Amino acid sequence: MAARSFVQLLGAADPGVVVLGVSFAPNGTSAVDQASIRGRGVASVARTNVGLFTVTLADVYPTLLSCTATLQLATSDDKVVANIGTVDLNARTIVVRVFDISSPGLADVAADANNRINLTLILKNSQV
């Protein structure tokens, strides 16, 4: 359970629901600049292979209710899509995969001031 204070999410059917909004700037084939991470609740983001990123949460949560990954791209002809891979809440990690839909396989996203990977995580902060 996260050891920080959260504002109660109004309208949540479950008690202790936490919403984390996070984004980071991919950097082509290079490591993610940790200064590019926006939003609270993430300890780090690592590029672990072509088109693969491991997001490490700052806290442990008992349950992931939902997680969505989207891409913000500088040009409209970029043909890539992001989705969620392995989630290990005990290790606090979420893998994000980026695919090039014009050819099979994972793809890196070029470094650009307008290229970002965005995550919305909905987690439970209690076992209740």
DRENZAKE-701215 format. One record per atom (N, C-alpha, C): z, y, x; atom name; chain. Coordinates in pm, whole numbers, plus 32768, in hexadecimal, padded with zeros to 4 digits. Example, Ala and Ser with C-alpha at 12.3 -4.5 7.8 and 13.67 -1.06 7.14 Angstrom:
BEGIN
> 830C / 7DC7 / 8527 / N / A .
> 830C / 7E3E / 84CE / CA / A .
> 830C / 7EB6 / 8528 / C / A .
> 82C4 / 7F1F / 8505 / N / A .
> 82CA / 7F96 / 8557 / CA / A .
> 8313 / 8003 / 850A / C / A .
END
This chain:
BEGIN
> 8000 / 7F8C / 8054 / N / A .
> 8000 / 8000 / 8000 / CA / A .
> 8000 / 807C / 8059 / C / A .
> 7FB1 / 80DD / 8036 / N / A .
> 7FA8 / 8159 / 8083 / CA / A .
> 802D / 81A2 / 8083 / C / A .
> 8052 / 81D8 / 80F6 / N / A .
> 80D1 / 821D / 8104 / CA / A .
> 80C1 / 82B4 / 80FB / C / A .
> 806B / 82E1 / 80A5 / N / A .
> 8056 / 8370 / 8093 / CA / A .
> 8060 / 8390 / 7FFF / C / A .
> 806C / 840F / 7FE0 / N / A .
> 8075 / 8438 / 7F54 / CA / A .
> 7FEB / 8454 / 7F1D / C / A .
> 7FD5 / 842A / 7EA1 / N / A .
> 7F58 / 8442 / 7E5B / CA / A .
> 7F74 / 8487 / 7DD8 / C / A .
> 7F17 / 84D8 / 7DAC / N / A .
> 7F1F / 8513 / 7D27 / CA / A .
> 7EF2 / 84A8 / 7CC5 / C / A .
> 7F3E / 8494 / 7C5A / N / A .
> 7F1A / 842E / 7BF7 / CA / A .
> 7E91 / 844E / 7BBC / C / A .
> 7E3C / 83E9 / 7BB3 / N / A .
> 7DB7 / 83F9 / 7B7A / CA / A .
> 7DC4 / 83F9 / 7AE2 / C / A .
> 7DA6 / 8469 / 7AA5 / N / A .
> 7DB0 / 8473 / 7A14 / CA / A .
> 7D49 / 841B / 79D1 / C / A .
> 7D72 / 83D7 / 796B / N / A .
> 7D16 / 8383 / 791F / CA / A .
> 7D04 / 82F8 / 7957 / C / A .
> 7D45 / 82D7 / 79C7 / N / A .
> 7D38 / 8251 / 7A01 / CA / A .
> 7D86 / 81EE / 79AB / C / A .
> 7D46 / 8182 / 7989 / N / A .
> 7D87 / 811B / 7939 / CA / A .
> 7DF0 / 80CE / 7989 / C / A .
> 7DDB / 80C4 / 7A0B / N / A .
> 7E39 / 807F / 7A64 / CA / A .
> 7E93 / 80E4 / 7AA9 / C / A .
> 7F13 / 80C3 / 7ABD / N / A .
> 7F69 / 811C / 7B0A / CA / A .
> 7F47 / 8112 / 7B9F / C / A .
> 7F5E / 817E / 7BE7 / N / A .
> 7F4C / 817A / 7C77 / CA / A .
> 7EBC / 8173 / 7CA6 / C / A .
> 7E5E / 81A9 / 7C58 / N / A .
> 7DD1 / 81A7 / 7C80 / CA / A .
> 7DB8 / 821D / 7CDF / C / A .
> 7D74 / 8201 / 7D4C / N / A .
> 7D54 / 8264 / 7DB2 / CA / A .
> 7CBD / 826E / 7DC0 / C / A .
> 7C89 / 82E8 / 7DC6 / N / A .
> 7BFA / 82FD / 7DDD / CA / A .
> 7BEB / 8343 / 7E64 / C / A .
> 7B9D / 8306 / 7EBC / N / A .
> 7B7F / 8343 / 7F3E / CA / A .
> 7AEB / 8364 / 7F41 / C / A .
> 7ACD / 83E0 / 7F5E / N / A .
> 7A43 / 840B / 7F73 / CA / A .
> 7A33 / 8427 / 8007 / C / A .
> 79D4 / 83E3 / 8045 / N / A .
> 79C3 / 83E9 / 80D7 / CA / A .
> 7930 / 83F4 / 80F8 / C / A .
> 790F / 843E / 815F / N / A .
> 7886 / 843C / 8192 / CA / A .
> 7889 / 844B / 8229 / C / A .
> 781E / 841C / 8268 / N / A .
> 7811 / 8429 / 82F9 / CA / A .
> 777E / 8434 / 831D / C / A .
> 7764 / 846B / 8392 / N / A .
> 76DB / 8480 / 83C0 / CA / A .
> 76B1 / 840E / 841B / C / A .
> 764B / 83C1 / 83F3 / N / A .
> 7615 / 835D / 844F / CA / A .
> 75D3 / 83A5 / 84C5 / C / A .
> 75C7 / 8360 / 8534 / N / A .
> 759A / 83A1 / 85AE / CA / A .
> 752D / 834E / 85F3 / C / A .
> 74CE / 831D / 85A2 / N / A .
> 7463 / 82CA / 85DB / CA / A .
> 749D / 824C / 8618 / C / A .
> 747C / 8231 / 8696 / N / A .
> 74AE / 81B9 / 86DA / CA / A .
> 7530 / 81D3 / 8725 / C / A .
> 7565 / 824C / 871A / N / A .
> 75E0 / 8270 / 8762 / CA / A .
> 765B / 825F / 8709 / C / A .
> 76CE / 8269 / 8747 / N / A .
> 774C / 825E / 86FF / CA / A .
> 775B / 82D1 / 869B / C / A .
> 77A5 / 82B9 / 8631 / N / A .
> 77C2 / 8320 / 85CE / CA / A .
> 7823 / 8384 / 860C / C / A .
> 7803 / 8404 / 8600 / N / A .
> 785D / 846D / 862D / CA / A .
> 78D0 / 8474 / 85C9 / C / A .
> 7948 / 8454 / 85F6 / N / A .
> 79BC / 844E / 859D / CA / A .
> 79D9 / 84D6 / 855C / C / A .
> 79AD / 8542 / 859B / N / A .
> 79BF / 85C8 / 8561 / CA / A .
> 7968 / 85DC / 84E6 / C / A .
> 7904 / 8584 / 84D2 / N / A .
> 78AB / 8592 / 845E / CA / A .
> 78E7 / 8555 / 83DF / C / A .
> 7958 / 850E / 83EB / N / A .
> 7995 / 84CE / 8377 / CA / A .
> 79D5 / 8538 / 831F / C / A .
> 79B0 / 8536 / 829E / N / A .
> 79E9 / 8591 / 823B / CA / A .
> 7A38 / 8540 / 81D6 / C / A .
> 7AA4 / 857A / 81A8 / N / A .
> 7AF8 / 8535 / 8146 / CA / A .
> 7B6F / 84F6 / 818A / C / A .
> 7BD9 / 84E8 / 813F / N / A .
> 7C54 / 84AC / 8174 / CA / A .
> 7C58 / 8418 / 8158 / C / A .
> 7CA7 / 83D2 / 81A7 / N / A .
> 7CBE / 8344 / 818E / CA / A .
> 7C70 / 82E6 / 81E6 / C / A .
> 7C1F / 831B / 8243 / N / A .
> 7BD3 / 82C6 / 829F / CA / A .
> 7C04 / 82DF / 832D / C / A .
> 7C25 / 8272 / 8373 / N / A .
> 7C53 / 827D / 83FE / CA / A .
> 7BDD / 828E / 845E / C / A .
> 7B70 / 8243 / 8444 / N / A .
> 7AFC / 824A / 849E / CA / A .
> 7A82 / 820B / 845C / C / A .
> 7A0D / 8229 / 8496 / N / A .
> 7990 / 81E9 / 846F / CA / A .
> 7949 / 81C2 / 84EF / C / A .
> 791C / 8145 / 84F6 / N / A .
> 78D6 / 8115 / 856D / CA / A .
> 784E / 80DC / 8548 / C / A .
> 77E8 / 80FF / 8595 / N / A .
> 7766 / 80BC / 8589 / CA / A .
> 7773 / 803B / 85D9 / C / A .
> 776B / 7FC8 / 8593 / N / A .
> 7783 / 7F48 / 85D4 / CA / A .
> 7704 / 7EFE / 85F7 / C / A .
> 7693 / 7F26 / 85BE / N / A .
> 7612 / 7EE9 / 85DC / CA / A .
> 75AA / 7F3D / 8592 / C / A .
> 752C / 7F16 / 859F / N / A .
> 74C1 / 7F5D / 8559 / CA / A .
> 74E0 / 7F5F / 84C4 / C / A .
> 74EC / 7FD6 / 848B / N / A .
> 7502 / 7FE5 / 83FC / CA / A .
> 7587 / 7FB5 / 83C8 / C / A .
> 75E6 / 7F9A / 8420 / N / A .
> 766A / 7F69 / 83F6 / CA / A .
> 76D7 / 7FC9 / 8424 / C / A .
> 772F / 7FEA / 83C7 / N / A .
> 779F / 8043 / 83E5 / CA / A .
> 781D / 8003 / 83AF / C / A .
> 7889 / 800B / 83FD / N / A .
> 790B / 7FDC / 83CF / CA / A .
> 7965 / 8055 / 83BB / C / A .
> 798F / 8066 / 833F / N / A .
> 79E9 / 80D1 / 831A / CA / A .
> 7A76 / 8097 / 831A / C / A .
> 7AD0 / 80D3 / 8366 / N / A .
> 7B5A / 80A6 / 836A / CA / A .
> 7BB0 / 810B / 831F / C / A .
> 7BF1 / 80DB / 82B6 / N / A .
> 7C47 / 8130 / 8265 / CA / A .
> 7CC7 / 8150 / 82B0 / C / A .
> 7D03 / 81C0 / 8291 / N / A .
> 7D80 / 81E9 / 82D0 / CA / A .
> 7DF6 / 8197 / 829D / C / A .
> 7DEB / 8162 / 8224 / N / A .
> 7E5A / 811B / 81E5 / CA / A .
> 7E2B / 8094 / 81AF / C / A .
> 7E8B / 803D / 8196 / N / A .
> 7E70 / 7FBC / 8156 / CA / A .
> 7E81 / 7FCD / 80C0 / C / A .
> 7E23 / 7F97 / 8074 / N / A .
> 7E28 / 7F98 / 7FE1 / CA / A .
> 7E22 / 7F08 / 7FB1 / C / A .
> 7E6C / 7EE6 / 7F48 / N / A .
> 7E6B / 7E5C / 7F18 / CA / A .
> 7DEA / 7E32 / 7ED3 / C / A .
> 7DA4 / 7E90 / 7E92 / N / A .
> 7D2F / 7E6C / 7E43 / CA / A .
> 7CC3 / 7ED7 / 7E4C / C / A .
> 7C48 / 7EAA / 7E5E / N / A .
> 7BD4 / 7F03 / 7E52 / CA / A .
> 7B9A / 7EEE / 7DC7 / C / A .
> 7B96 / 7F57 / 7D77 / N / A .
> 7B5C / 7F4C / 7CF1 / CA / A .
> 7AC6 / 7F65 / 7CF2 / C / A .
> 7A9A / 7FC3 / 7D47 / N / A .
> 7A0C / 7FE4 / 7D4D / CA / A .
> 79EF / 802F / 7DCE / C / A .
> 7976 / 801C / 7E00 / N / A .
> 794A / 8066 / 7E77 / CA / A .
> 78B4 / 807A / 7E6C / C / A .
> 7889 / 80F5 / 7E7E / N / A .
> 77FB / 8116 / 7E76 / CA / A .
> 77D3 / 815F / 7EF4 / C / A .
> 7761 / 8138 / 7F2C / N / A .
> 7729 / 817D / 7FA1 / CA / A .
> 76A4 / 81BB / 7F79 / C / A .
> 7691 / 8238 / 7F9F / N / A .
> 7612 / 827C / 7F88 / CA / A .
> 75E8 / 82C3 / 8008 / C / A .
> 7567 / 82E3 / 800D / N / A .
> 7531 / 832B / 8080 / CA / A .
> 7504 / 83B6 / 8058 / C / A .
> 751F / 8413 / 80AD / N / A .
> 74E8 / 849A / 80A1 / CA / A .
> 7485 / 84A5 / 8115 / C / A .
> 7406 / 84B9 / 80F6 / N / A .
> 739E / 84BB / 815E / CA / A .
> 7353 / 853F / 815E / C / A .
> 732D / 856B / 81D5 / N / A .
> 72ED / 85ED / 81E6 / CA / A .
> 7261 / 85F1 / 81AA / C / A .
> 721A / 8580 / 81AC / N / A .
> 7190 / 8580 / 817A / CA / A .
> 7181 / 8519 / 810B / C / A .
> 7126 / 8535 / 80B0 / N / A .
> 7112 / 84DB / 803E / CA / A .
> 70C5 / 845D / 8061 / C / A .
> 7083 / 8459 / 80D5 / N / A .
> 7037 / 83E1 / 80F7 / CA / A .
> 708A / 837B / 8144 / C / A .
> 7109 / 8398 / 815B / N / A .
> 7160 / 8333 / 8196 / CA / A .
> 7172 / 82C3 / 812F / C / A .
> 715B / 8248 / 8158 / N / A .
> 7162 / 81D8 / 80FA / CA / A .
> 71D4 / 817B / 8122 / C / A .
> 724D / 81AC / 810F / N / A .
> 72C1 / 815B / 8131 / CA / A .
> 7325 / 815B / 80BE / C / A .
> 7378 / 80F4 / 80BB / N / A .
> 73DD / 80E7 / 8053 / CA / A .
> 745D / 80B3 / 8094 / C / A .
> 74D0 / 80DF / 8062 / N / A .
> 7551 / 80B1 / 8097 / CA / A .
> 7596 / 805A / 8030 / C / A .
> 75DB / 7FF3 / 8060 / N / A .
> 762E / 7FA4 / 8007 / CA / A .
> 76AA / 7F75 / 8052 / C / A .
> 7705 / 7F3A / 8007 / N / A .
> 7784 / 7F0D / 803E / CA / A .
> 7778 / 7E7D / 8069 / C / A .
> 77AB / 7E60 / 80DF / N / A .
> 77AF / 7DD7 / 8112 / CA / A .
> 783C / 7DA0 / 8104 / C / A .
> 786C / 7D65 / 816E / N / A .
> 78F0 / 7D27 / 816F / CA / A .
> 7960 / 7D8E / 815F / C / A .
> 79C1 / 7D6D / 810C / N / A .
> 7A38 / 7DC0 / 80FA / CA / A .
> 7AB1 / 7D6B / 8120 / C / A .
> 7B02 / 7D9D / 817D / N / A .
> 7B7D / 7D58 / 81A6 / CA / A .
> 7BEF / 7DBC / 819D / C / A .
> 7C35 / 7DBC / 812B / N / A .
> 7C9F / 7E1E / 8116 / CA / A .
> 7D16 / 7E09 / 8173 / C / A .
> 7D2E / 7D8E / 819D / N / A .
> 7D9C / 7D76 / 81FB / CA / A .
> 7D7F / 7DB7 / 8282 / C / A .
> 7D02 / 7DB2 / 82AC / N / A .
> 7CD9 / 7DF3 / 8329 / CA / A .
> 7CB4 / 7E85 / 8313 / C / A .
> 7CB1 / 7EB1 / 8293 / N / A .
> 7C91 / 7F3A / 826A / CA / A .
> 7BFF / 7F5D / 8285 / C / A .
> 7BA5 / 7EFA / 8286 / N / A .
> 7B19 / 7F15 / 82A9 / CA / A .
> 7AB8 / 7EFC / 8236 / C / A .
> 7A51 / 7F4F / 8234 / N / A .
> 79E3 / 7F43 / 81D5 / CA / A .
> 7962 / 7F51 / 8226 / C / A .
> 7908 / 7EF1 / 8217 / N / A .
> 7888 / 7EF6 / 825E / CA / A .
> 7820 / 7F34 / 8203 / C / A .
> 77D8 / 7F95 / 8239 / N / A .
> 776A / 7FD5 / 81F2 / CA / A .
> 76E9 / 7FAB / 8237 / C / A .
> 7688 / 7F7E / 81E6 / N / A .
> 7606 / 7F53 / 821C / CA / A .
> 759A / 7FB4 / 81ED / C / A .
> 753F / 7FD6 / 8248 / N / A .
> 74CF / 802E / 8227 / CA / A .
> 744E / 7FE0 / 823C / C / A .
> 73FD / 7FD9 / 81D2 / N / A .
> 737F / 7F8F / 81D5 / CA / A .
> 7309 / 7FEE / 81CD / C / A .
> 729D / 7FCA / 820E / N / A .
> 721C / 800E / 81FE / CA / A .
> 71CF / 7FBE / 8197 / C / A .
> 71B6 / 7FF7 / 8122 / N / A .
> 7175 / 7FAB / 80B7 / CA / A .
> 70DE / 7F9D / 80CB / C / A .
> 70A6 / 7FE6 / 812C / N / A .
> 7017 / 7FD8 / 8145 / CA / A .
> 6FF9 / 7F64 / 81A4 / C / A .
> 705E / 7F31 / 81E6 / N / A .
> 704E / 7EBB / 823B / CA / A .
> 70D2 / 7E6F / 8238 / C / A .
> 70CC / 7DED / 8249 / N / A .
> 7149 / 7DA0 / 823D / CA / A .
> 71AB / 7DC0 / 82AE / C / A .
> 7228 / 7DBF / 828E / N / A .
> 728E / 7DCB / 82F4 / CA / A .
> 72DD / 7E4C / 82F1 / C / A .
> 7344 / 7E4A / 8342 / N / A .
> 739B / 7EBE / 834F / CA / A .
> 7358 / 7F2B / 83A1 / C / A .
> 7382 / 7FA7 / 838A / N / A .
> 7344 / 8018 / 83CF / CA / A .
> 73AB / 8082 / 83EE / C / A .
> 739A / 80C2 / 8460 / N / A .
> 73EF / 8134 / 8482 / CA / A .
> 73BC / 81B0 / 8439 / C / A .
> 7416 / 820F / 8429 / N / A .
> 73F4 / 828E / 83EB / CA / A .
> 73F7 / 82F7 / 8459 / C / A .
> 738B / 8343 / 8463 / N / A .
> 737F / 83A6 / 84CD / CA / A .
> 73EC / 840F / 84C4 / C / A .
> 7412 / 8443 / 8538 / N / A .
> 7471 / 84B1 / 853C / CA / A .
> 742C / 852D / 8505 / C / A .
> 7467 / 856B / 84A1 / N / A .
> 7431 / 85E4 / 8463 / CA / A .
> 74A5 / 8626 / 841A / C / A .
> 74AA / 86A8 / 841B / N / A .
> 7517 / 86F0 / 83DB / CA / A .
> 7520 / 86D1 / 8345 / C / A .
> 74B2 / 86A4 / 8308 / N / A .
> 74B1 / 8686 / 8278 / CA / A .
> 74AF / 85F2 / 8259 / C / A .
> 74C4 / 859C / 82BC / N / A .
> 74CE / 850C / 82A4 / CA / A .
> 7561 / 84E5 / 82A6 / C / A .
> 758E / 84AA / 8237 / N / A .
> 761A / 847E / 822E / CA / A .
> 7621 / 83FD / 81DD / C / A .
> 7686 / 83AF / 81F7 / N / A .
> 76A8 / 833B / 81A5 / CA / A .
> 7726 / 8360 / 8159 / C / A .
> 771F / 8352 / 80D5 / N / A .
> 778D / 837A / 807D / CA / A .
> 77CB / 82FE / 803D / C / A .
> 784F / 82FC / 8035 / N / A .
> 7896 / 828D / 7FF6 / CA / A .
> 78F5 / 82C3 / 7F8C / C / A .
> 78FB / 827D / 7F1D / N / A .
> 7962 / 8295 / 7EB9 / CA / A .
> 79AD / 8213 / 7EA9 / C / A .
> 7A2D / 8215 / 7EC8 / N / A .
> 7A81 / 819E / 7EBE / CA / A .
> 7AEA / 81B3 / 7E53 / C / A .
> 7AF9 / 8150 / 7DFE / N / A .
> 7B63 / 8151 / 7D99 / CA / A .
> 7BBC / 80DA / 7DB8 / C / A .
> 7C38 / 80F8 / 7DDA / N / A .
> 7C96 / 8092 / 7E08 / CA / A .
> 7D17 / 8099 / 7DB7 / C / A .
> 7D60 / 8029 / 7DB7 / N / A .
> 7DE5 / 8029 / 7D7C / CA / A .
> 7E48 / 8036 / 7DED / C / A .
> 7EAC / 808C / 7DD7 / N / A .
> 7F10 / 80A2 / 7E3C / CA / A .
> 7F91 / 805A / 7E1C / C / A .
> 7F89 / 7FF7 / 7DC4 / N / A .
> 7FFE / 7FA8 / 7DA2 / CA / A .
> 7FD1 / 7F1F / 7D74 / C / A .
> 802F / 7EC3 / 7D6D / N / A .
> 8011 / 7E3C / 7D3D / CA / A .
> 801A / 7E34 / 7CA5 / C / A .
> 8049 / 7E9E / 7C64 / N / A .
> 805E / 7E9F / 7BD2 / CA / A .
> 7FD8 / 7EA3 / 7B8A / C / A .
END
